[in-house]
Structures are given as C-alpha cells and as structure tokens.
C-alpha cells in the first residue's frame, strides 16, 4: 500500500491533468440557450477571475445572499449566464462508476476552475456572519446522527486510526489530516477512473449512510464543506489530487 500511494504522488502521471484540459475548453466554449461561455462567471473575486478563487471558497456571495462553494456557484453561473436548466445539469453531474462512465462535463469544468488555485494556500473567508454561520452549521451536522444506520460524519471521520478494509479513514477533527485531504480535492479516483469533486464526496458519503440522494449544492453539503475547509485552513493546494 505504501508503494502504491507513493506511485500516486507523481503528478506528471495524473490523468486528471487531461480532464482539466478538457474542462478549460468547455469553460471557454459558448453553450446553453444564451450561447455564451462561462468566462464572466464571478467566483467571488470578480467576473472572470479564476486565479485563487477556489482557495477562498466557500464564501458569501452578495448577489445570491448565501454562502456558496465552487460547484454551487458554477451552477448559478450556468443558469444565469448560459440559461441552462438546473434540473438537467444535476442529472449529469457525476460519472457513474458502475457503468464505467468517463467524466461528465460538470466534473471537467470543476476540475479546471479549482486547478487555477494550485499551489495557493487555502483560506476560506470568515468576515461575513453567514460564512461563520456556515462553518458552525457544518460542524453541528458533522456530529449529527441521521438515517437508518444512525451514522454521522464523525462516525467514520472523528477518530484517528479507523479504516474500512484497507482504506484508512481521515480524521476531519485533526487539522493536519483535514489538510491532507482538502488540499488535494478535486481528486482523480483511480478506482472510479474519474475525477471526483467535493460535492460528489458529500453525495457518496450520504449514500453510504443509506440516506436519500442529497441535492447538489444543498445548504447541508455547503456547510459541511465550509467546516472541512476551515479545518484545513492554510494548507497549500496540490491539485489535481490522486487517490485509490
């Protein structure tokens, strides 16, 4: 396992770089009923500014009056700028590993936008009350037991040394372990043959807890991401990540 993990650390051999290139093309290509690109999308640093934007998300967005992560904001831009139907976007948000599907356009674009913060330090803003509120709500939900298994996020990710089979589980309450994970996401999952986003991670964890499909960009997912990003504050982003 150690040799396997060492091999994954070689970024030059990361297939995620190809997915990022595809995402750049999609990002800059006019699409949707309005036939415009996403190049004027404002991820919090101004329209069209991508450099460093992901490193400062989730963040409060005045035009929507809510805290948004990268994917929630991307959805907003696809709807407002391109005129796309949010329900249709959500139908094709994640590649189905059971069907050996390749990455969706959504995952490619998310990977591209996030990559523009590669090498920068993660620093989620906390100046606005709603940003601090999101972190607190995320922390509460991290410990909240739900579903038929009576699980919380902390059930698997609240102690050091836990594992499922050969997979070690990170402790999100340990800042260093949180940095190791959050600093390398979005990540290329070798076992999925696909790039995976943080909203996919939220969806997958909820599915494994035997909960109904959670809506992409729901307040719960954004709050959980805000909490984990805050836990990982200061980490230097190493994107794209690569995991088993």
Helices and strands as residue ranges (DSSP letters): H 2-8, G 11-13, H 16-28, G 54-56, E 59-61, E 66-68, H 70-80, H 86-91, G 97-99, H 105-115, H 129-143, H 153-157, E 163-164, E 167-168, H 175-182, E 187-189, E 194-196, H 198-208, H 219-231, E 241-243
